[in-house]
């Protein structure tokens, strides 16, 4: 699936004639020029404080429109998408032009959604600058924004032209942002059993990209198997929304992974030893918390989980079990509520 040089690994997300490369490594931004194509106008979407990885020399004589969006989940809204589309229009962009999203998962989610909507779809290249963005958010074509009722409830599947994971961007990443990426890495640990923590940084990131690319290639629009990439996310998204996003995504995913293991045990799918293994990975290997914070009543968390995008056949969780990690629909809400009530830290 991937090809390597001493400094760079390239993983292909195999979607037939829409396949695209993900370049991972130190100095990977050097591959950006090859992804821009014949575009005459480029919109670089980023945030204040994000390293400016896009060398103007790479963009040549193209017109460059730099658009800055707000920080945090409060700016991950339809209003922000509208502002970006207005910026694209003001720059005279058309379907032959390209959006370059430079930043974390919030930037790639919002800029990707705006690209999917403007002129009913223009190309986007993702340049994630956070660990979470590199191993998860920028890969696979999911874009979206939040509503007051829940996280990522409005969006589109819009695959990028390519992804640049320049590991040099992680050198100054704050500890909390590292933990956010670690939450998704912990998820991949349970999807494959790989000891990702034993790998060097570039190899570890590339392996996460390979895992996600293989799942996306098998189920692009989350009609079945791709739902396993949401392991730990059902409770995580509810906690993020209930805490007004004071709880960061990766931190919430770590909590959600352990809760999903406890729920799988309550349903007779796994034993106590397997639950302990989840805690060891989340808390021991990746340094994340596993206790459920008291951010909202159980009834509110239940309502939020009921609005989760996976909840098609009733309350749905991705759970571990004898056949590995898989989506399980129609989970008994009384069992979930009772377990939540017993585990919330007060």
N, C-alpha and C positions, 0 to 999 in steps of 0.2 A: 504493500500500500504506500510506502514511503521510500524516498531516495535520499542518500546522505552524502555530505562532504564533511571534512573535519569540523567546519564551523557552522554548517547549516543542514537542516533536515527539511525536506519537502514532503508533505502528506497530501494526497489527493482525495477530495470528497467526491466519490464516484456517483455522478448523477447523469450518466450518459452524455448528451451533447451540452448539458449544463454543468459538467464537472468543473471543479476549480481547485487551485493549489492553496495550501496553507504552508507558508515558509516560516520555519521556527529556528531561531538561533541568534547569536550575537552578530549584530550588523545586518540583520535580515531586511532592514529598511532599504537596502541597496536593490532589492527586487521590485520596489514600487513602480519604477518607470515602466517595467514590462507589463504592468497591470492596467496602466492608464489608457493604452491604446491610442486611438485617433481623436480622442476628445479635445475640443478646443476650449472648453470652459470646465474648470474643476472647482467644486465647492468643498472646502476643508471645514468640517464640523468638529468643534472641540469645546473645551471648557477652560476657564481661567485656571492657571496653575498646572495645566497638562504640558509635559515637555513637547516642544515643537519638533517632531521627528521628520517632518516633511521638508526636505532641502529644496529651496526655491529653484536651484539649478536643475533638479530632476523634472520640474514642471515646465521648464523651457519658456517658450513665448506664449504659453497658454494663458488665458485669462483666469485669475485665481480669486475666488470669493471666499473670504474667511468668515465663518459664522460661529458665534459663541452662544452656547446654551447654558442655562442655570445648573447649579450643582444639586445633587441629592434627589431623592425620590419625589420631592414636592414639585420638581420641574419636569418629571416624566409624565407629561400630560398631552392631551390633544391640542391644547393651546400652543405648546412648544412645537409640535409637528406643524401646525398652521403657520407659525412664525418662520420655520425653516422653509416651508414651501413658498412663502412670500419672498424669502431671500433668494431662493432658486429662480423664481420668476423675475425678480428685479435684476438678476445677473444675466438674464436672457438665456437660461439653460434650456436645452431640448433633449430629446431622447438619445442623442449621440454623446451626451456629456456624462460626467462621472462625479459622484459624491465620494469623498474620502472621510471616513469616520475615525477620528483619533481620540482615544480615551478609554474609559472603562466600559463595563457592560451597559451602563445607562446610556452612554453616548452611542454605542453601536446599535442598541435597541431602538432608540429614538430616531437617529439618522437613517437607519435601515428602513424604518417604517415610513419616514418622510420620502425616502427614495422610491419605495414601493408605490406610493400614492401619487407623486408628482408626475404629470403626463401619463398616468396609469403605469408608471414603472420606468425608472432609469437605473443605470448601473451604480453599484456601490462597492467600494473597497474598504475593508475593515483593517484598522491598525490599532489593535487593543494595546493599552499601556498598563493594564493591571493583570495580575495572575488569574483572577476570576474571568476576565475577558478572554484571555488566551486559551484557557482550558475549557471554556464553556460558552460564554455569551456570544462571542463573535463567530462561532462555528455552527453551521446547520441551518441558517436562514430564518430563525425565529426573530421577529421584531415585535415591538408593542409598547404600549403605555398603560398607565394605571388609571383606574376610576376610583372615586371615593368608596365604592362597594368592594374593591379588591384589586389585586396586583395583576398587571399584564392582561387585563380582560379585553382590550382592544388592540388588534395588531394584524399582522399578515406574515405568511411564509414568503420570504424574499431572499433568495440565495445571493451572496455577494459574487463579484467577479473574482475575488481572491482575498486572502487574509495574510497579513504580515505580523508575525509575533516576534518582534525584536526584543530579545531578552535583556538587552542593555537598559531598556525602559524601566526594568524592575529594580534597578540598583538603589533608588531612593524611595521605594514604595513604603509607606507607613505600615507599622506592625498590624494595624487593624485590617488594612487591605490585603496583607499576606494571609491573615486568618480567613478572610472571605474566600480567597482562592483555595485555601486548605479545606474548607467545607466541601467544595465540589470535588477536590482530589479524594477526600474520604469516601465520597459517593462512588467514584470510579473504582476504588479499592474493592468495594463489595460487588460491583458489576463483573469484575474479572478475577478477583483474588490476587492480582499483582501486588507485590510489595513496592509500591511507587516511591515510598519514602527512602528506599535503598538506592535509587537512581540519582545520577547527577541532574542538575536543574534543567538543562536543555532536553536531555533524554526523557525526563519525567513529564515535562510539558508536552513534548512530541508524542509520548505514549498516550496521554490523555486525549490529545487531538485524534490519534489513530482510533481509539476506542469510540469516541463520539462520531467520527467520520463513518466508521463501519455501521453503527446503529442508524445514523441518518440515511445512509445509502440504502439500507434495507427497508426503511419506513419514513420517507421524507416528511409526510404531513401528519405524523403521529396518529395513524389509524390503528396501531396495535403496539408493536415492539418498542417503538421510540419512547413510549410512556415510561419505560424503565429509567430514562434519563431524569425523570422527576422523582427518583427515590429520595425520600426525606423532605420533599417539597410541599406536600399537602399541608402539614402542620406549619412548616416554615413560612409559607406565604401568609397563612392566617396570623402567625405571630408578628410578621413584619407589618401587616396592615393594622393589627390591633395596637401595636406599639407606636403607631405613627412613624414607622421606619426608624425608630431609635435603635432597634435591633437590626444589624446589618445582615445582608442576605446569606453570606457564608456561615455566619454565626448561627443563624436560624436553621440552616440546612443541617449543621452538626446536631442541633437539638432534635430536629425532625427525623434524622437517621436513627437516633437512639429510641425515640418514641415509636417509630415504625417497627423497630425490633421488639420493643415491649408489647406492641399490639399483635405482632405475629406470634409471639409466645402465648398471649392471652387467647388467641384463636387456635392454638395447638399446631401451628405451622413450624415452629422452631423451638429449641430447648433453651434453658437458662445459660448454658455455656455459649451458645451462639449470641445471645444478648450481651454477655460479658465481652465477647469478641468485638461487638460494635462499640462498646464503651472504651475498650482498649485502643481501638483505631482512632475514634473521635477525640478522646481525651489524651491518650498516651502518645500516639504517633503524630497527631496534628494539633495538639494543644488547644482544643476547643472545649467549651462548656457543653454539658449534656442535660443540665437541669432545666425544666420548663419554667420560665419566669412568670410571675403573676401579673400579666399585663392586661388581662380582661377576664370577665366571667367565662366559665366553661360554655355557657349557652351562646355567648358571642363568638367564641372560637369555633363552635360547632356550626353556627350559621355561616361563618366565613368559609369553612372547609366545604360546606354544602354548595357554595358558589364556585368552587374550584373548577377549572376548565376540564379536568378529567372526569368530573362527576356526571357521567351520562346515565349510568344504571344505578343511581343512588349514590351514597357516600362511597368514594373510591380512593383507595390507597395503593401505592406500590409497596409490596411486601416481600420479604424473604420467605423462603420455604423449601420444601424438598426438591423442587425443580429450579431452584435459584430465585432471583429477584424477578417479580412479574406484577402487572397491575391486577388488582382484585376489586371488582365492583360489588355493590350491594353489601358493604360491611355494616354490621349491626350498629346503629348509632348509640344504643344504650351501652354497649360494650366500650365504644370509643369514649363516650362521655364519662363513664365510671372510671376508666383508666386515666383520663385526663385529670379528673378530680383528685385522684389518689397521687398523681405525680407532680402537680403544679407546686412550685416552691413558694411557700408562704412565710 
